[in-house]
Amino acid sequence: MPGWLARLWYGRSAWRWALWPVSLLFIVVVSLRRRRYLRRGPLDGAARVPVVVVGNISVGGTGKTPLVIWLVEQLRARQVHVGVVSRGYGGRELRQPRLLAGSDSAAEVGDEPLLISRRTGVPVVVCVDRSAAVRRLGEEGVALAISDDGLQHYAMARAMEIVVVDGERGLGNGLCLPAGPLREPVARLGEVDALVVNGAQREAWMPAGSVHMQLVPGDLVSLSGSPNMPLERLRGQTVHAVAGIGNPQRFFATLEQAGVQVLAHPLADHAKLRAGDLLFDDDHPVVMTEKDAVKCHAMSLPRHWYLPVQAQFSAGDGAALLDAVMASTRAGCTRGACDD
């Protein structure tokens, strides 16, 4: 994110008030669009498979994908046949549902869906029309679908809405685009079924009942097939850190907290990587996010590693969230809308 935009959305820039009238117009358009969709009934085809939406109301990375992976793993442990739908950001704009296969590339289907597919092994379907993706997932015999993002995709019926908020950045200045980072007004948080706050202690603005999540790094994974390596092995060393995610600073901070000297290389979210983005004129190791690593399968990178992260909850918070998912989806799809 450019520095001027960070100052506007997360600082005290006076320019936010100059853009405030445009934000009001944005709110009107968003509200009318949502009201139009919600007046209609849920899609019959999608309603046969209950959908849990994991989304956010702000622009930028909040930790949705690690939460989707956690939910998939927990539901599978409860013997639930679960699958995932996604729009496929970073890939081709697929207008027909596509069930991911092992030979797919991030350039085709998007980096996050490919990461989820490889990490979990569950069916993942990509399509710009998420309702069509849910119907395709139903053909695989899936009993429950998780939508990675899609909170504002009101054409898709949903049984439950989970919103993830970055606990460090919060809701910024609390304004909607373009004056602030919000896709919907703050009041929208009062309408969702669960709020997950990623990476900070509870603050005054967090509603009662919000759930606290941490992202815990695992062992470094080599892109050249070498054995995994504990992150602590890099303590005191200088590394090139590459991150094409919504909030690269979170990744850099994770490495720094492990005692690593970071040469930061932030990239745009879903950036298409080239060899020149990953090769440097020294012998320092290169560490990237798992989301970036799925785009590097065709590259020869002998000293490159990626750092997987895992969502972690307290026992009570994790159980409460999972119980809420199970209770909501047993009732089937209760909210949604039809396509145009």
VOTIPA-315464 format. One line per field, with one value per residue (C-alpha): residue in one letter; x, y, z. Coordinates in steps of 0.02 Angstrom, whole numbers, padded with zeros to 5 digits. Layout:
N
resn	c(a, ...)
c1	c(X, ...)
c2	c(Y, ...)
c3	c(Z, ...)
***
This chain:
340
resn	c(m, p, g, w, l, a, r, l, w, y, g, r, s, a, w, r, w, a, l, w, p, v, s, l, l, f, i, v, v, v, s, l, r, r, r, r, y, l, r, r, g, p, l, d, g, a, a, r, v, p, v, v, v, v, g, n, i, s, v, g, g, t, g, k, t, p, l, v, i, w, l, v, e, q, l, r, a, r, q, v, h, v, g, v, v, s, r, g, y, g, g, r, e, l, r, q, p, r, l, l, a, g, s, d, s, a, a, e, v, g, d, e, p, l, l, i, s, r, r, t, g, v, p, v, v, v, c, v, d, r, s, a, a, v, r, r, l, g, e, e, g, v, a, l, a, i, s, d, d, g, l, q, h, y, a, m, a, r, a, m, e, i, v, v, v, d, g, e, r, g, l, g, n, g, l, c, l, p, a, g, p, l, r, e, p, v, a, r, l, g, e, v, d, a, l, v, v, n, g, a, q, r, e, a, w, m, p, a, g, s, v, h, m, q, l, v, p, g, d, l, v, s, l, s, g, s, p, n, m, p, l, e, r, l, r, g, q, t, v, h, a, v, a, g, i, g, n, p, q, r, f, f, a, t, l, e, q, a, g, v, q, v, l, a, h, p, l, a, d, h, a, k, l, r, a, g, d, l, l, f, d, d, d, h, p, v, v, m, t, e, k, d, a, v, k, c, h, a, m, s, l, p, r, h, w, y, l, p, v, q, a, q, f, s, a, g, d, g, a, a, l, l, d, a, v, m, a, s, t, r, a, g, c, t, r, g, a, c, d, d)
c1	c(00000, 00073, 00124, 00004, -00141, -00091, -00085, -00256, -00342, -00248, -00181, -00254, -00239, -00355, -00387, -00510, -00636, -00614, -00659, -00797, -00939, -00882, -00884, -01065, -01110, -01018, -01121, -01284, -01237, -01181, -01338, -01456, -01365, -01374, -01557, -01599, -01517, -01588, -01767, -01749, -01746, -01592, -01537, -01616, -01459, -01347, -01467, -01441, -01265, -01255, -01122, -01013, -00940, -00771, -00746, -00705, -00772, -00603, -00481, -00320, -00268, -00346, -00309, -00461, -00370, -00285, -00456, -00535, -00400, -00427, -00615, -00589, -00473, -00588, -00742, -00655, -00607, -00795, -00823, -00903, -00877, -00826, -00768, -00715, -00771, -00673, -00677, -00496, -00412, -00244, -00295, -00399, -00576, -00662, -00847, -00879, -00850, -00683, -00641, -00457, -00340, -00161, -00096, -00175, -00069, -00097, -00099, -00254, -00352, -00278, -00151, -00265, -00377, -00223, -00146, -00306, -00320, -00140, -00144, -00309, -00345, -00532, -00629, -00603, -00706, -00663, -00784, -00828, -01007, -00990, -01169, -01122, -00964, -01070, -01183, -01031, -00964, -01130, -01100, -00948, -01061, -01002, -01112, -01047, -00959, -00843, -00825, -00653, -00706, -00873, -00957, -01015, -01064, -01247, -01305, -01235, -01347, -01263, -01305, -01173, -01062, -00893, -00796, -00609, -00533, -00348, -00326, -00171, -00243, -00422, -00549, -00432, -00518, -00688, -00738, -00790, -00698, -00616, -00593, -00562, -00527, -00704, -00808, -00962, -01007, -00950, -01131, -01120, -01021, -01179, -01267, -01139, -01141, -00962, -00818, -00640, -00504, -00334, -00179, -00218, -00296, -00478, -00508, -00653, -00729, -00739, -00915, -00946, -00923, -00788, -00660, -00473, -00360, -00171, -00070, 00069, 00217, 00271, 00436, 00514, 00481, 00611, 00561, 00701, 00647, 00770, 00708, 00601, 00695, 00640, 00622, 00737, 00879, 00880, 00895, 01027, 01039, 00994, 00861, 00767, 00583, 00459, 00274, 00138, -00006, -00132, -00029, 00156, 00211, 00130, 00242, 00398, 00355, 00336, 00513, 00582, 00500, 00596, 00760, 00783, 00863, 00739, 00773, 00592, 00522, 00336, 00236, 00057, -00073, -00087, 00065, 00121, 00299, 00445, 00617, 00683, 00572, 00656, 00839, 00963, 01149, 01204, 01197, 01062, 00918, 00752, 00593, 00419, 00240, 00155, 00035, 00182, 00265, 00120, 00164, 00345, 00324, 00411, 00560, 00728, 00755, 00887, 00898, 00717, 00595, 00416, 00341, 00171, 00059, -00082, -00233, -00238, -00375, -00395, -00487, -00644, -00646, -00610, -00744, -00873, -00838, -00847, -01008, -01085, -01037, -01113, -01273, -01296, -01265, -01379, -01521, -01468, -01458, -01566, -01502, -01459, -01519, -01543, -01433, -01482)
c2	c(00000, 00170, 00277, 00418, 00296, 00222, 00397, 00435, 00276, 00237, 00406, 00578, 00651, 00799, 00739, 00613, 00753, 00815, 00640, 00614, 00670, 00540, 00410, 00456, 00426, 00259, 00209, 00252, 00147, 00000, 00008, 00014, -00131, -00238, -00197, -00244, -00414, -00451, -00421, -00579, -00757, -00871, -00969, -01142, -01223, -01140, -01171, -01359, -01329, -01215, -01080, -01001, -00837, -00785, -00604, -00430, -00253, -00172, -00169, -00269, -00429, -00475, -00661, -00736, -00876, -00950, -00947, -01038, -01172, -01188, -01208, -01340, -01440, -01429, -01476, -01624, -01682, -01684, -01791, -01648, -01659, -01479, -01382, -01204, -01076, -00923, -00788, -00826, -00657, -00653, -00782, -00776, -00709, -00877, -00860, -01047, -01143, -01233, -01372, -01356, -01497, -01535, -01467, -01295, -01140, -00980, -00882, -00981, -01002, -00875, -00892, -00909, -01047, -01144, -01125, -01188, -01334, -01390, -01366, -01453, -01569, -01528, -01483, -01300, -01216, -01047, -00934, -00749, -00807, -00884, -00951, -01053, -01110, -01171, -01269, -01350, -01392, -01476, -01594, -01658, -01713, -01575, -01549, -01376, -01239, -01106, -00949, -00870, -00687, -00643, -00550, -00418, -00548, -00540, -00645, -00793, -00867, -00893, -00980, -00887, -00734, -00723, -00560, -00552, -00388, -00349, -00315, -00208, -00091, -00106, -00015, 00129, 00297, 00212, 00287, 00201, 00208, 00316, 00420, 00262, 00077, 00011, -00077, -00062, 00048, -00006, -00043, -00196, -00283, -00286, -00392, -00532, -00696, -00693, -00569, -00636, -00513, -00563, -00524, -00400, -00388, -00341, -00155, -00043, -00047, -00238, -00302, -00419, -00599, -00564, -00703, -00677, -00765, -00773, -00824, -00940, -00971, -01149, -01217, -01143, -01247, -01254, -01221, -01335, -01489, -01475, -01529, -01407, -01289, -01206, -01019, -00999, -01061, -00890, -00793, -00658, -00684, -00561, -00620, -00549, -00553, -00552, -00526, -00499, -00498, -00372, -00323, -00360, -00275, -00412, -00541, -00436, -00410, -00598, -00625, -00482, -00551, -00713, -00616, -00608, -00456, -00414, -00336, -00302, -00320, -00280, -00316, -00281, -00406, -00551, -00485, -00594, -00644, -00644, -00715, -00538, -00511, -00656, -00654, -00540, -00501, -00580, -00746, -00701, -00825, -00773, -00800, -00773, -00804, -00968, -00869, -00809, -00980, -01061, -00947, -01008, -01191, -01166, -01069, -01139, -01062, -01156, -01041, -00989, -01034, -00997, -00976, -01057, -00987, -01069, -00990, -01023, -00992, -01021, -01184, -01091, -00969, -01103, -01220, -01078, -01026, -01204, -01239, -01082, -01142, -01313, -01239, -01115, -01238, -01371, -01249, -01232, -01068, -00938, -00782, -00740, -00675, -00718, -00666, -00524)
c3	c(00000, -00047, 00100, 00057, 00054, 00222, 00296, 00224, 00282, 00443, 00496, 00524, 00350, 00325, 00147, 00215, 00242, 00064, 00003, 00131, 00013, -00114, 00026, 00064, -00117, -00110, 00043, -00046, -00197, -00090, 00017, -00133, -00216, -00059, -00030, -00209, -00190, -00018, -00078, -00182, -00122, -00117, -00268, -00266, -00334, -00207, -00064, -00074, -00006, 00147, 00126, 00260, 00198, 00269, 00218, 00275, 00262, 00232, 00088, 00109, 00192, 00359, 00374, 00286, 00196, 00352, 00437, 00288, 00300, 00489, 00464, 00329, 00441, 00591, 00492, 00413, 00587, 00623, 00467, 00369, 00180, 00149, -00004, -00045, -00174, -00228, -00360, -00403, -00386, -00472, -00602, -00760, -00745, -00757, -00798, -00796, -00633, -00630, -00508, -00467, -00518, -00471, -00636, -00616, -00600, -00500, -00663, -00713, -00551, -00429, -00291, -00139, -00211, -00265, -00091, -00009, -00129, -00101, 00087, 00120, -00026, -00023, -00181, -00229, -00365, -00443, -00536, -00540, -00510, -00338, -00343, -00496, -00404, -00258, -00375, -00455, -00284, -00244, -00392, -00296, -00154, -00037, 00115, 00161, 00062, 00129, 00025, 00034, 00027, -00052, 00091, -00033, -00166, -00116, -00263, -00167, -00032, 00135, 00298, 00400, 00384, 00470, 00458, 00491, 00551, 00561, 00746, 00720, 00589, 00648, 00540, 00498, 00504, 00500, 00332, 00172, 00007, -00053, 00106, 00209, 00187, 00215, 00082, 00192, 00342, 00516, 00560, 00447, 00585, 00691, 00560, 00538, 00634, 00697, 00706, 00710, 00760, 00694, 00794, 00932, 01104, 01112, 01087, 01136, 00961, 00957, 00989, 01135, 01081, 00953, 00934, 00946, 00818, 00799, 00647, 00703, 00585, 00548, 00484, 00327, 00171, 00034, -00146, -00205, -00106, 00039, 00211, 00308, 00423, 00587, 00570, 00721, 00612, 00527, 00689, 00669, 00481, 00344, 00222, 00075, 00122, -00023, 00008, -00121, 00003, 00065, 00218, 00184, 00344, 00447, 00360, 00385, 00568, 00593, 00529, 00634, 00791, 00758, 00761, 00572, 00489, 00351, 00182, 00137, -00039, -00031, -00188, -00237, -00176, -00299, -00393, -00539, -00493, -00612, -00582, -00566, -00414, -00324, -00378, -00290, -00309, -00146, -00052, 00074, 00088, 00013, 00114, 00044, 00093, 00049, -00060, -00164, -00167, -00262, -00408, -00417, -00469, -00637, -00568, -00514, -00342, -00241, -00089, -00077, 00062, 00106, 00279, 00306, 00443, 00537, 00621, 00808, 00935, 01120, 01152, 01204, 01058, 00929, 00995, 01003, 00823, 00758, 00854, 00778, 00604, 00634, 00707, 00564, 00425, 00497, 00464, 00282, 00185, 00267, 00182, 00004, -00161, -00343, -00485, -00600)
***
